[in-house]
Amino acid sequence: MTTPVNLLDFDLEGLAAWCDTLGEKRYRATQLFRWIHQRGVAEFGQMSDLARSLQGKLHGRALVAAPAVIRQHASKDGTIKWLFDVGGGNAVEAVYIPEDDRGTLCVSSQAGCAVACRFCSTGHQGFSRNLSTAEIVGQLWFAEHFLRRHLKTDERVISNVVMMGMGEPLQNYDRLLPALRTMLHDHGYGLSRRRVTVSTSGVVPMIERLARDCPVALAVSLHAPTDALRDHLVPLNRKYPIDELLRTCTAYLAHAPRDFITFEYCMLDGVNDSAEHAQALVELMRRHAASGLRGKFNLIPFNPFPQSGLTRSPMARVQAFGKLLNDAGIVTTIRKTRGDDIDAACGQLAGDVQDRTRVGVRIARQRTVALHQLAPAGAAPAPRKVSS
């Protein structure tokens, strides 16, 4: 027997092509697409304006199914986290963050992650597999229609989607692209390109493809002002170093829905948070601004997990770092932490992680190296207690 096709796998063009194989016209695909995404209906018999003949063809051939929810956690601040079962012992998370003027859903793109950023618990778990388009879109489909029922509203609840959950989205590009198109389409979720953000650790060739295929808001995980330091924090930097990445970001602006790139910077105590690091960052951005780069910085207080060997920068140091950037004319904000009581914040997705790489020892050594790299010539760096 043929395995039913999950219709969440298709953007509208893909669904129209699939319906064509059934001998159905495009407008039938549009009807079906709207029932699925705008109304959240999964039962074909409930799609009242579909021809009975089409309903008959769909039964047994197709289904609409998001990944099964294993757990749901609600924070006292209104944040909701869902853990989805994606089979093979793998689970991914999506997080809904309500604010006064928006509702944001953070979506995962992979089970695990191959980039292995030192401060991210997902990266410590290693990579299992790419999610399908249906598994990516399914997180939004489930969350949007669950929240409408929960809040007793027919209005759209999720206004923003950020691809900032588990995984590197641009390393799953072929499945990401139709998911983005479904989010943006007026017959789907109707989200603005300005309100859909892809966050990347810096996969340069895929940033270039995204600019051509489906330019949305772009956020780049920078986290360091020099290649020497970023090589340790974001290993992908060894393949696509900072200057190459920033040149690609500058080119992306010609296609982007916003006139700036967001740069994410996770504040790590004693690693990348000194005044010297801030000044090096100012000099880096000024150099690329001369070629047209416009960026805003989002400073992210680190969310500690035991296996990282890292600790969060004191808030006073985060604020001082931000002031140095703002005083230099670089728009900088400090991300408000959300969902800490349910482990819903950045880098805390999908549970416990074993430290298989002795990262605690390496990070302690790295702090000492980073201080020496940025110290003025002939000056000895001030001693600082290293937390294990």
C-alpha positions as CSV (number, residue, x, y, z in Angstrom):
1,M,0.0,0.0,0.0
2,T,1.3,3.5,-0.9
3,T,2.3,5.7,2.1
4,P,0.0,8.7,2.3
5,V,1.6,12.1,1.4
6,N,1.7,14.7,4.2
7,L,0.3,17.8,2.6
8,L,2.3,20.0,5.1
9,D,5.3,19.1,3.0
10,F,4.1,21.3,0.1
11,D,4.1,25.0,-0.5
12,L,1.2,26.1,-2.8
13,E,3.2,25.5,-6.0
14,G,4.1,22.0,-4.8
15,L,0.5,21.3,-3.7
16,A,-0.8,22.5,-7.1
17,A,1.7,20.1,-8.9
18,W,0.6,17.2,-6.7
19,C,-3.1,17.9,-7.2
20,D,-2.4,18.0,-11.0
21,T,-1.3,14.3,-10.7
22,L,-4.9,13.6,-9.4
23,G,-6.4,15.4,-12.4
24,E,-7.4,18.4,-10.2
25,K,-7.1,22.1,-11.2
26,R,-5.0,24.7,-9.4
27,Y,-8.0,26.3,-7.7
28,R,-8.6,23.1,-5.9
29,A,-5.1,23.2,-4.5
30,T,-5.7,26.7,-3.3
31,Q,-8.9,25.7,-1.6
32,L,-7.1,22.8,0.1
33,F,-4.1,25.0,1.1
34,R,-6.4,27.5,2.8
35,W,-8.3,24.8,4.7
36,I,-5.1,23.4,6.0
37,H,-3.1,26.5,6.9
38,Q,-5.7,29.3,7.5
39,R,-8.3,27.1,9.2
40,G,-6.2,24.3,10.7
41,V,-8.4,21.6,9.4
42,A,-6.9,18.1,9.0
43,E,-10.0,16.1,8.1
44,F,-10.8,16.2,4.4
45,G,-14.5,15.5,5.1
46,Q,-14.7,18.8,7.0
47,M,-13.5,20.8,4.1
48,S,-17.0,21.8,3.0
49,D,-16.3,23.4,-0.3
50,L,-14.1,20.7,-1.7
51,A,-15.8,18.5,-4.3
52,R,-16.7,15.1,-2.9
53,S,-14.7,13.5,-5.7
54,L,-11.6,15.3,-4.5
55,Q,-12.3,14.3,-0.9
56,G,-12.5,10.7,-2.1
57,K,-9.2,11.0,-3.9
58,L,-7.5,12.4,-0.8
59,H,-8.6,9.7,1.5
60,G,-5.8,7.1,1.7
61,R,-3.5,9.1,-0.5
62,A,-2.9,12.1,1.7
63,L,-2.9,13.3,5.3
64,V,-2.3,16.5,7.3
65,A,-0.2,15.7,10.4
66,A,2.2,17.7,12.6
67,P,4.7,15.9,14.7
68,A,3.2,14.5,17.9
69,V,3.6,16.6,21.0
70,I,5.4,14.8,23.8
71,R,5.3,17.5,26.4
72,Q,4.0,21.1,26.8
73,H,5.3,23.5,29.3
74,A,3.9,26.9,30.1
75,S,6.0,29.6,31.8
76,K,4.8,32.1,34.4
77,D,5.6,34.8,31.8
78,G,3.3,33.3,29.2
79,T,5.9,31.5,27.1
80,I,4.9,28.1,26.0
81,K,7.3,25.3,24.9
82,W,6.4,22.2,23.0
83,L,8.5,19.1,22.7
84,F,7.7,17.3,19.4
85,D,8.5,13.7,18.6
86,V,10.1,13.4,15.2
87,G,10.8,9.7,15.4
88,G,13.9,7.6,15.8
89,G,14.3,8.7,19.4
90,N,14.6,12.4,18.3
91,A,12.7,15.3,19.6
92,V,12.7,19.0,18.7
93,E,11.2,22.1,20.3
94,A,9.2,25.1,19.4
95,V,8.7,28.0,21.7
96,Y,5.9,30.6,21.6
97,I,6.8,34.0,23.1
98,P,3.8,36.4,23.6
99,E,4.5,40.2,23.8
100,D,2.2,43.2,23.8
101,D,2.6,43.9,20.1
102,R,3.4,40.5,18.6
103,G,3.4,36.8,19.1
104,T,6.6,35.1,18.1
105,L,7.2,31.4,17.4
106,C,10.7,30.0,17.5
107,V,10.9,27.0,15.2
108,S,13.5,24.2,14.8
109,S,14.9,23.0,11.5
110,Q,17.0,20.0,12.5
111,A,17.1,17.3,15.1
112,G,20.4,18.2,16.7
113,C,22.9,20.4,15.0
114,A,26.2,19.9,13.2
115,V,27.6,23.4,13.8
116,A,28.6,22.7,17.4
117,C,28.7,26.2,18.8
118,R,30.4,26.0,22.2
119,F,27.6,27.8,24.1
120,C,24.7,25.9,22.6
121,S,23.3,22.8,24.3
122,T,21.8,21.6,21.0
123,G,25.3,21.7,19.4
124,H,26.6,19.5,22.2
125,Q,24.1,16.8,21.3
126,G,25.5,16.3,17.8
127,F,23.5,16.1,14.6
128,S,20.8,13.4,14.0
129,R,19.0,14.5,10.8
130,N,17.3,17.3,8.9
131,L,13.6,17.9,9.5
132,S,11.2,17.5,6.6
133,T,9.2,20.6,5.4
134,A,6.2,19.0,7.1
135,E,8.0,18.8,10.4
136,I,9.1,22.5,10.1
137,V,5.7,23.8,9.0
138,G,4.0,21.4,11.4
139,Q,5.4,23.3,14.4
140,L,3.7,26.5,13.2
141,W,0.5,24.7,12.1
142,F,0.1,23.1,15.5
143,A,1.1,26.1,17.5
144,E,-1.1,28.6,15.6
145,H,-4.3,26.5,15.7
146,F,-3.7,25.3,19.3
147,L,-3.3,28.9,20.4
148,R,-6.4,30.0,18.6
149,R,-8.4,27.4,20.4
150,H,-6.7,28.1,23.7
151,L,-7.2,31.9,23.5
152,K,-10.7,31.4,22.0
153,T,-10.0,33.6,18.9
154,D,-10.4,33.4,15.2
155,E,-7.7,36.0,14.7
156,R,-4.1,35.1,13.8
157,V,-2.0,34.7,17.0
158,I,1.5,34.2,15.6
159,S,2.7,37.3,13.9
160,N,6.4,36.5,13.8
161,V,8.4,33.3,13.1
162,V,12.1,33.0,13.9
163,M,14.1,30.1,12.7
164,M,16.2,30.1,15.8
165,G,15.3,26.7,17.4
166,M,17.3,23.6,17.1
167,G,19.6,23.3,14.1
168,E,21.2,25.5,11.4
169,P,18.4,26.3,9.0
170,L,20.6,27.0,6.0
171,Q,22.1,23.5,6.3
172,N,18.6,22.2,5.6
173,Y,17.9,24.6,2.8
174,D,15.9,22.4,0.4
175,R,13.3,21.7,3.1
176,L,13.4,25.2,4.6
177,L,12.6,27.0,1.4
178,P,9.1,25.6,0.9
179,A,8.4,26.1,4.6
180,L,9.2,29.8,4.3
181,R,7.1,30.1,1.2
182,T,4.1,28.6,3.1
183,M,4.6,31.0,6.0
184,L,4.7,34.0,3.6
185,H,1.9,33.1,1.2
186,D,-1.4,35.0,1.6
187,H,-3.3,31.7,1.3
188,G,-1.1,30.2,4.0
189,Y,-0.1,32.2,7.1
190,G,0.3,35.6,5.4
191,L,3.3,36.6,7.3
192,S,5.4,39.6,6.2
193,R,8.9,39.0,5.0
194,R,10.0,41.4,7.7
195,R,8.4,39.2,10.3
196,V,10.0,35.9,9.3
197,T,13.7,35.7,10.4
198,V,16.2,33.0,9.5
199,S,19.1,32.9,12.0
200,T,22.3,31.4,10.7
201,S,25.8,30.8,12.1
202,G,27.1,31.9,8.7
203,V,26.7,29.4,5.9
204,V,27.8,31.9,3.2
205,P,26.7,30.1,0.0
206,M,23.2,29.5,1.4
207,I,22.9,33.1,2.5
208,E,23.5,34.0,-1.2
209,R,20.9,31.5,-2.3
210,L,18.3,32.8,0.2
211,A,18.9,36.3,-1.2
212,R,17.8,35.1,-4.6
213,D,15.1,32.6,-3.7
214,C,13.2,34.0,-0.7
215,P,14.8,37.0,1.0
216,V,13.4,37.3,4.6
217,A,14.9,39.0,7.6
218,L,18.4,37.7,8.4
219,A,20.0,37.2,11.8
220,V,23.7,36.2,12.0
221,S,25.2,34.5,15.1
222,L,28.4,36.5,15.3
223,H,29.5,36.2,19.0
224,A,33.1,37.3,18.5
225,P,35.0,40.3,16.9
226,T,38.0,38.2,15.7
227,D,38.5,35.1,13.7
228,A,40.8,33.6,16.4
229,L,38.0,33.8,19.0
230,R,35.1,33.0,16.7
231,D,36.9,29.9,15.5
232,H,36.6,28.5,19.0
233,L,33.0,29.6,19.6
234,V,31.5,28.9,16.2
235,P,33.6,26.3,14.4
236,L,32.0,27.1,11.1
237,N,34.0,30.2,11.1
238,R,37.0,28.2,10.0
239,K,35.3,27.6,6.7
240,Y,33.6,31.0,6.3
241,P,35.6,33.6,8.3
242,I,34.2,36.9,9.5
243,D,35.2,39.2,6.7
244,E,33.7,36.8,4.1
245,L,30.6,36.5,6.1
246,L,30.1,40.2,6.5
247,R,30.7,40.9,2.8
248,T,27.9,38.4,2.1
249,C,25.7,40.1,4.6
250,T,26.3,43.4,2.9
251,A,25.3,41.9,-0.5
252,Y,22.2,40.4,1.1
253,L,20.9,43.9,2.1
254,A,20.2,44.6,-1.6
255,H,17.4,41.9,-1.4
256,A,16.4,42.0,2.3
257,P,13.0,43.3,3.5
258,R,14.8,45.2,6.2
259,D,17.6,47.8,5.7
260,F,19.9,46.1,8.3
261,I,21.2,42.7,9.4
262,T,20.7,41.6,13.0
263,F,23.9,40.3,14.6
264,E,23.4,38.1,17.7
265,Y,26.1,38.1,20.3
266,C,25.9,35.7,23.3
267,M,27.6,37.3,26.3
268,L,30.0,34.8,27.9
269,D,31.7,35.7,31.1
270,G,35.4,36.2,30.6
271,V,35.3,35.0,27.0
272,N,33.9,37.7,24.7
273,D,32.5,40.4,27.0
274,S,35.4,42.8,27.8
275,A,35.7,46.5,26.8
276,E,38.5,45.4,24.4
277,H,36.2,43.0,22.7
278,A,33.6,45.7,22.3
279,Q,36.1,48.1,20.8
280,A,37.3,45.4,18.4
281,L,33.7,44.9,17.4
282,V,33.2,48.6,16.8
283,E,36.3,48.7,14.5
284,L,35.1,45.6,12.6
285,M,31.7,47.0,11.9
286,R,33.1,50.5,10.9
287,R,35.4,48.8,8.4
288,H,32.5,47.0,6.8
289,A,30.1,49.9,7.1
290,A,32.4,51.7,4.6
291,S,31.3,49.1,2.1
292,G,27.6,49.5,2.9
293,L,26.9,47.1,5.8
294,R,24.2,48.2,8.2
295,G,23.7,46.1,11.3
296,K,22.1,46.1,14.7
297,F,23.3,44.0,17.6
298,N,21.3,41.9,20.0
299,L,23.3,41.0,23.1
300,I,22.0,37.7,24.5
301,P,22.6,36.8,28.1
302,F,24.0,33.3,28.1
303,N,21.6,30.6,29.4
304,P,24.0,28.3,31.3
305,F,23.9,24.5,31.1
306,P,26.3,22.4,33.1
307,Q,28.2,20.8,30.3
308,S,29.2,24.0,28.6
309,G,31.9,25.1,31.0
310,L,30.6,28.7,30.5
311,T,28.8,31.2,32.7
312,R,26.7,34.2,32.0
313,S,28.3,37.6,31.9
314,P,27.2,39.8,34.8
315,M,24.4,42.2,33.7
316,A,26.5,45.2,34.6
317,R,29.2,44.1,32.1
318,V,26.5,43.3,29.4
319,Q,25.1,46.8,29.9
320,A,28.6,48.4,29.7
321,F,29.3,46.4,26.5
322,G,26.1,47.6,25.0
323,K,26.8,51.2,25.9
324,L,30.2,51.1,24.2
325,L,28.5,49.9,21.0
326,N,25.6,52.4,21.2
327,D,28.0,55.3,21.9
328,A,29.9,54.3,18.8
329,G,26.7,54.6,16.8
330,I,25.9,50.9,16.5
331,V,22.2,50.3,17.5
332,T,22.4,47.7,20.3
333,T,19.7,46.0,22.4
334,I,19.9,43.5,25.2
335,R,17.6,40.5,24.7
336,K,15.1,40.0,27.5
337,T,15.3,36.5,28.7
338,R,12.0,34.5,28.5
339,G,10.8,31.1,29.7
340,D,13.8,30.5,32.0
341,D,11.6,28.5,34.4
342,I,10.8,26.0,31.6
343,D,14.3,26.0,29.9
344,A,12.8,27.6,26.8
345,A,15.6,30.1,26.1
346,C,18.3,30.1,23.5
347,G,20.7,27.1,23.7
348,Q,18.6,25.1,26.1
349,L,16.6,23.0,23.7
350,A,15.8,19.3,24.0
351,G,17.1,18.3,27.4
352,D,20.3,17.0,29.0
353,V,23.6,16.8,27.1
354,Q,26.7,14.9,27.9
355,D,30.0,16.6,27.6
356,R,31.8,14.2,25.2
357,T,34.5,16.7,24.2
358,R,35.8,18.0,27.6
359,V,34.5,21.4,26.6
360,G,34.8,22.7,30.1
361,V,38.5,22.3,30.1
362,R,38.9,23.8,26.6
363,I,36.7,26.9,27.4
364,A,38.7,27.7,30.5
365,R,41.9,27.6,28.4
366,Q,40.2,29.7,25.7
367,R,39.3,32.5,28.2
368,T,43.0,32.9,28.9
369,V,43.9,32.9,25.2
370,A,41.1,35.5,24.4
371,L,42.4,37.9,27.0
372,H,45.9,37.8,25.7
373,Q,44.8,38.2,22.1
374,L,43.0,41.5,22.8
375,A,45.4,43.0,25.4
376,P,47.3,46.1,24.2
377,A,50.9,45.4,23.1
378,G,53.2,45.1,26.1
379,A,50.4,45.0,28.6
380,A,49.6,42.0,30.8
381,P,45.9,41.2,30.9
382,A,44.3,41.7,34.3
383,P,43.8,38.4,36.2
384,R,40.2,37.1,36.3
385,K,38.7,34.2,38.1
386,V,37.8,31.4,35.8
387,S,34.6,29.6,36.5
388,S,34.5,25.9,35.7
